[in-house]
């Protein structure tokens, strides 16, 4: 992406301005809050297909996220292939069986009880798309020389949040899945060793009988997540 001989600061006029008066700003913020409160993590998927163009646009939106030194240390692999999804499910379930058999530790397993999860992960096959999020430990100049990426977990986390929001905006539901280890995904998806798979996101439409755990609707009140210093 970067060429050594082009690494210099060059300011340009702000290309886009999204200006609002105070009243419109307050309304927009309130409307967005209401919209995001309708986002749910879903494990039950309809097999109705989703256009690849929708997925591409949502990932492109994720690519607009800020990142350390603007290195954009992420890669997204979008998978609709049924055989690949089955292989990912089987690998994930092998790991999950060990986790739920006690490998996760008593405290963690107890914390998951209200969520109702177990080692079975049918959503990894049922969802029409899986998006694997890779974090790039380092990049390469156009001449093949390595360069360091900065604030990689933070940058990839922000981009993933934008992706989940974009998917919700497109009328889809998503489930973030983080089995460990996931290094087999590098070989399956042809990604270099410089990249670490950090998350699988199942994406699609909710099944007609989809449910969510009641505890998932319990969100901390604003006064617990906000400190103000006017």
Secondary structure by P-SEA (a helix, b strand, c coil): ccccccbbbbbccccccccccaaaaaaaaaaaaaaaaacccccccccbbbbaaaaaaaaaaaaacccccccccbbbbbbccaaaaaaaaaaaaaaaaaaaaccccaaaaaaaccccccccccccccccbbbbbbbbccccccccbbbbbcaaaaaaaaaaaaaaaaaaaacbbbbbbbccccaaaaaaacccccccccbbbbbccccccccccccccccccccccccccc
